[in-house]
Amino acid sequence: MPAQFDLYKDARAEFRCRLIASDGQMTADSGQGCSSKNGAENGIESVHRSAASANIEDKA
């Protein structure tokens, strides 16, 4: 299974997303809810576009 974004409504009826890795483990979540589904979809698209070129910063 390829990695995927799950879009869902939380208990407060806000839209959220999470990134599920190919092994089925959740690797990231939105951290905050959106009042509209479109807002959450825009957030997913933003992450999808920028993640491939993101720098890795070692803060260890």
Residue pairs with C-beta under 8 A, 6 or more apart in sequence:
1 22
1 24
2 22
3 19
3 20
3 21
3 22
3 27
4 19
4 20
5 17
5 18
5 19
5 20
5 44
5 47
5 48
6 17
6 18
6 19
6 20
7 15
7 16
7 17
7 37
7 40
7 41
7 44
8 15
8 16
8 17
8 18
9 15
9 16
10 16
10 33
12 33
14 33
14 34
14 35
15 33
15 34
15 35
15 36
15 37
15 39
15 40
16 29
16 30
16 32
16 33
16 34
16 40
17 29
17 30
17 40
17 43
17 44
18 26
18 28
18 29
18 30
19 26
19 27
19 28
19 29
19 47
20 26
20 27
21 27
28 47
30 40
30 43
33 40
34 40
34 43
